[in-house]
Amino acid sequence: MLKEFKNFIMTGNVIDLAVAVLLAGAVGLAVNGFVTDIMMPIVGHFTGGVDFSELKIVLAEAVVAADGTVATPENAIMWGKWVNALINLIIVGFVLFMIVKAYNKTKKPKEEAPAAPAGPTAEDLLAEIRDELRKK
C-alpha cells in the first residue's frame, strides 16, 4: 500500500498539480497587490478621490449606549465594496488574459496536417458507373 501511494504521489500529474497550485497562489498575491496598491489608487484619482469601499446605504444607524459602547451595530448595504470587487475582477481578468496571450506566443505553432487527397467527384463516379453498365 505504501508503494502504491509513493507511485501515485510521484506521478507527473500530481507533481504538476502541486506546482500549479503553488504558482496560482503566488500569481494571485502578485495580481492582488497590483490591483490594490497600483490600480485602485489610479482609479480613485480619476474618480475624484472617491474610495469605493466606504460607499454604503445605511439601513439602520448604530445605537450607542450611554457609556459610549455600541449597543447595536450599524446595518448597511456596502455597495462600494461590491464595486471594488467588480473592478478587481476586471483588472485580474485582463492581467490573466495578457499572461495567457504572452504564453501562447511562446509556444511553437502547430504544423497543419497535409490535406487529404481529394476523392473522386460525383461526376467521376457517375461516369465510372455508366462505363461499367455499357460494358455489360
C-alpha positions, 0 to 999 in steps of 0.5 A: 500500500505504501508503494502504491501511494509513493507511485501515485504521489510521484506521478507527473500529474500530481507533481504538476498539480502541486506546482500549479497550485503553488504558482496560482497562489503566488500569481494571485498575491502578485495580481492582488497587490497590483490591483490594490496598491497600483490600480485602485489608487489610479482609479480613485484619482480619476474618480475624484478621490472617491474610495469605493469601499466606504460607499454604503446605504445605511439601513439602520444607524448604530445605537450607542449606549450611554457609556459610549459602547455600541449597543447595536451595530450599524446595518448597511448595504456596502455597495462600494465594496461590491464595486471594488470587487467588480473592478478587481475582477476586471483588472485580474481578468485582463492581467490573466488574459495578457499572461495567457496571450504572452504564453501562447506566443511562446509556444511553437505553432502547430504544423497543419496536417497535409490535406487529404487527397481529394476523392473522386467527384460525383461526376467521376463516379457517375461516369465510372458507373455508366462505363461499367453498365455499357460494358455489360 
